Amino acid sequence: MTAIALTIAGSDSSGGAGIQADLKTFAALDVYGACVITALTAQNTQGVRGIHDVPPDFIRAQIDAVFFDLDVAAVKIGMLSQIASIEAVAQGLAAHRARNIVLDPVMVATSGDRLIAPKAVEALRKNLVPRSLVVTPNLPEAAVLVGASVARNEREMEVQAREILALGGRNVLIKGGHGTGDESVDLLVGEGDVVRLSEKRIATTSLHGTGCTLSSAIAAGLARGLNLKSAAEDAKEYVTAAIAAARNLHIGHGHGPLHHFHATWRES
């Protein structure tokens, strides 16, 4: 049986984040990827030049088309910039009883460009957080979701993760990539013990699409039948290796992409 995962996200014209990063990640992790495009972005490694939102009814049409035909085992949700888009996704996933939903609350690009309308944050909290198996915010995104300052340590990270759980989420993976120190620490917080995921921090500017890649890697693991803890552990390992291998890529003049196919490409 072929494992199938669906990404619902925006398109990155430079190929490093969004739909493109998600599909590369699925393929690298032996999962067939389907996609629903929520927005087109004109961007490169230096920044976002424009965003063209896909009409909500067409977002829903894409969701219906995929679920009517494909046996989707996991769903990753990324960029949703407008309230109507968020509502269309929530309604479509509910109608098809989608399972293993991974919500990456994309709000700001690596370049610093904002990717979501401020009023849409509440719609995200209300419509998609409670529907998700796991929410995967980075430190700034977690702060926005709970209306607080950015967490400065693991204790504050756990507090904010539990505040997101109080919004109706089942699990939260709060990512520490924006933190400091020799380790990059993520915390998986749910009903049981807190799972600490740590890797050595890598000094690099090639971090474009890191959050997209981690959340889609988790979705890939879930689609293959892993439990959430194992999927998160495997995803953390994969992303760390993809960041380290990015030195072998020479893409653009800004924040370069991860090397999604580091395990199979020959070095040039």
Sequence and secondary structure as in RCSB ss.txt:
>XXXX:A:sequence
MTAIALTIAGSDSSGGAGIQADLKTFAALDVYGACVITALTAQNTQGVRGIHDVPPDFIRAQIDAVFFDLDVAAV
KIGMLSQIASIEAVAQGLAAHRARNIVLDPVMVATSGDRLIAPKAVEALRKNLVPRSLVVTPNLPEAAVLVGASV
ARNEREMEVQAREILALGGRNVLIKGGHGTGDESVDLLVGEGDVVRLSEKRIATTSLHGTGCTLSSAIAAGLARG
LNLKSAAEDAKEYVTAAIAAARNLHIGHGHGPLHHFHATWRES
>XXXX:A:secstr
   EEEEEEEEETTSSSHHHHHHHHHHHTT EEEEEEEEEEEEETTEEEEEEE  HHHHHHHHHHHHHHS   EE
EE    SHHHHHHHHHHHHHTT  SEEE    B TTS B S TTHHHHHHHHTGGG SEE  BHHHHHHHHTS  
  SHHHHHHHHHHHHTTT S EEEB TTS SSEEEEEEESSS  EEEEEE    S  BTHHHHHHHHHHHHHHTT
  HHHHHHHHHHHHHHHHHHGGG    SSS B  TTTTTS   
